[in-house]
């Protein structure tokens, strides 16, 4: 327990009626041992993403309506940083993912993805930019845009998005199709794609579609619906992403260069009415890659993190994914690239889980997407 | 298959791409055999309740925004009936439950529960009234109010409600606390109560609190939160109700006269933040009855039905409950008044299930709470 939560536990014992709800740290049974859950911070609005700063400086967190804050390792919540761009905070839009430059110690660069309005006020798209974190950690300096999803088609849904740097320093952006299904198959549009760019926004010469006419050269893979989770597999160096299905059919994919992941032609989602998704041809179609893993009942999966920390041995080679509708943290046991077992955790919290990351201390850090959202620290008693 | 769904299946085969989503009847595995699911009607908005008419005349269904319709046994959807009262359709409010008089063949009386505005436009409460279904089934005549929840305190949440007649013809109304927690313990208010009245609204002389000062004589039991399911146990003749917990703690209760069911003093709900529910003293408190069954993770349970039809033997003595957040149909196997086994059904539909009833043909009839809601007919292949 941190000194703050230790102090709070004293206060709780002293001031609050003795109930299961009063404890600052609670435990829940799980297959691998007792989960310990403590609330590091609360009262935050629609938390979306977090990124750890080096040297125990805590973490950057985003609130969807447009705040970027620093929360200290012991849970002190800082004021919103200045220098953050104006975001289009409507529907699912707003300030979304945050990632640090691979050379953060040298360049202090912070990358943000967010919904940006089209100027007409009615449409928006996903934009990615970067700014330099000031030495006093109070603002982003010289923020500039390095990527814009074109055309701007969203009326409020399916912005994605996640930002992942690979080992060679390329930046992957996992996007949504702005709820405009067919665009995920249009290679001249940036909806429903994974794109791959350089940290300054330039297009790598070895991208799969470079030099082809009527194709956006940023495209890495296509046929995606709404990707809200992505992470680099620490054991293979490959990008993994996840996406929401329509009604059912949430997927995990390993996007390969130039490949088609099927949406909306192929989906495992089903409709309880008699009307299928207009473009859907079935669960599989010629030329589209099947998902690595699929859920027929949509948990509404979001941020994900591979567990590669020595702290909790039982979690080694596991993949954790937040679930919004299911209000759980999903634990997937991996054997190579195969999912061999699934466990649902933290259901007792009844909270929409938007993001999960592994801290430098080996604990899981979990964000809940609520009007009164919380940052949770989750460990294991072995 | 009804003639309509048989015809539709021909059309589907002829006109629609061959996909899992196109079939008018689908099957899903379950512990007791293959579930068969057909969509009788769709394109209905926020369906809330249904009641079967006698002699194969189909069923009355409510749409929350204020429509009462008749759907024929083969799924033809009628126009909204006239003579239905104006409802306060905000938040969770609107037209809610529908029930037939126990002497419907003679009196044609239809009972409705609904949210009614307080006149100031800001507050509302649950009201119950009845009208006579015209012989042409097109309107309710002489609708009059027989019960009003007093005072009107809701700003949009926790109206309940369900209507259940017992074997002696008493009408039970399962209510919510209008999201005003402490009122569930105030016996001079009708929030958070089960009330028991005569079909014309008079108060039975043998109600538990009759004659006591500062107590509403309609009160049967108290300490309830938001009751959205109720049914008469066909084997005991007792009323069963269910209610939503805060975060976790959904409950099934058997309300006994004059008893306290605990809310908000006793709850199994927990809060992931450090702040407990202000009034909560724990999961149990002196003088309050423990729930018969409780869920620590809230499925957000709604309408429920006991299965007492010879059609599907494997379901005998089962209790079915719709789940909104969990998007499932919950099957509870009973041994007397004990829940001995739970199964979750229809998760593959990814649909909020608002109500379930057993039809005269022994099939389950299920309503989905969606902007494009459906009436589903669910059977079992044994």
Boltz contact constraints between the chains, C-beta under 6 A:
constraints:
  - contact:
      token1: [A, 17]
      token2: [B, 281]
      max_distance: 6.0
  - contact:
      token1: [A, 19]
      token2: [B, 276]
      max_distance: 6.0
  - contact:
      token1: [A, 19]
      token2: [B, 280]
      max_distance: 6.0
  - contact:
      token1: [A, 19]
      token2: [B, 282]
      max_distance: 6.0
  - contact:
      token1: [A, 20]
      token2: [B, 270]
      max_distance: 6.0
  - contact:
      token1: [A, 21]
      token2: [B, 270]
      max_distance: 6.0
  - contact:
      token1: [A, 21]
      token2: [B, 271]
      max_distance: 6.0
  - contact:
      token1: [A, 21]
      token2: [B, 276]
      max_distance: 6.0
  - contact:
      token1: [A, 22]
      token2: [B, 276]
      max_distance: 6.0
  - contact:
      token1: [A, 24]
      token2: [B, 274]
      max_distance: 6.0
  - contact:
      token1: [A, 39]
      token2: [B, 273]
      max_distance: 6.0
  - contact:
      token1: [A, 39]
      token2: [B, 274]
      max_distance: 6.0
  - contact:
      token1: [A, 42]
      token2: [B, 273]
      max_distance: 6.0
  - contact:
      token1: [A, 247]
      token2: [B, 350]
      max_distance: 6.0
  - contact:
      token1: [A, 248]
      token2: [B, 350]
      max_distance: 6.0
  - contact:
      token1: [A, 270]
      token2: [B, 20]
      max_distance: 6.0
  - contact:
      token1: [A, 270]
      token2: [B, 21]
      max_distance: 6.0
  - contact:
      token1: [A, 271]
      token2: [B, 21]
      max_distance: 6.0
  - contact:
      token1: [A, 272]
      token2: [B, 349]
      max_distance: 6.0
  - contact:
      token1: [A, 272]
      token2: [B, 351]
      max_distance: 6.0
  - contact:
      token1: [A, 272]
      token2: [B, 374]
      max_distance: 6.0
  - contact:
      token1: [A, 273]
      token2: [B, 39]
      max_distance: 6.0
  - contact:
      token1: [A, 273]
      token2: [B, 42]
      max_distance: 6.0
  - contact:
      token1: [A, 273]
      token2: [B, 374]
      max_distance: 6.0
  - contact:
      token1: [A, 274]
      token2: [B, 24]
      max_distance: 6.0
  - contact:
      token1: [A, 274]
      token2: [B, 39]
      max_distance: 6.0
  - contact:
      token1: [A, 276]
      token2: [B, 19]
      max_distance: 6.0
  - contact:
      token1: [A, 276]
      token2: [B, 21]
      max_distance: 6.0
  - contact:
      token1: [A, 276]
      token2: [B, 22]
      max_distance: 6.0
  - contact:
      token1: [A, 280]
      token2: [B, 19]
      max_distance: 6.0
  - contact:
      token1: [A, 281]
      token2: [B, 17]
      max_distance: 6.0
  - contact:
      token1: [A, 282]
      token2: [B, 19]
      max_distance: 6.0
  - contact:
      token1: [A, 296]
      token2: [B, 348]
      max_distance: 6.0
  - contact:
      token1: [A, 297]
      token2: [B, 347]
      max_distance: 6.0
  - contact:
      token1: [A, 297]
      token2: [B, 348]
      max_distance: 6.0
  - contact:
      token1: [A, 297]
      token2: [B, 350]
      max_distance: 6.0
  - contact:
      token1: [A, 298]
      token2: [B, 350]
      max_distance: 6.0
  - contact:
      token1: [A, 347]
      token2: [B, 297]
      max_distance: 6.0
  - contact:
      token1: [A, 348]
      token2: [B, 296]
      max_distance: 6.0
  - contact:
      token1: [A, 348]
      token2: [B, 297]
      max_distance: 6.0
  - contact:
      token1: [A, 349]
      token2: [B, 272]
      max_distance: 6.0
  - contact:
      token1: [A, 350]
      token2: [B, 247]
      max_distance: 6.0
  - contact:
      token1: [A, 350]
      token2: [B, 248]
      max_distance: 6.0
  - contact:
      token1: [A, 350]
      token2: [B, 297]
      max_distance: 6.0
  - contact:
      token1: [A, 350]
      token2: [B, 298]
      max_distance: 6.0
  - contact:
      token1: [A, 351]
      token2: [B, 272]
      max_distance: 6.0
  - contact:
      token1: [A, 374]
      token2: [B, 272]
      max_distance: 6.0
  - contact:
      token1: [A, 374]
      token2: [B, 273]
      max_distance: 6.0
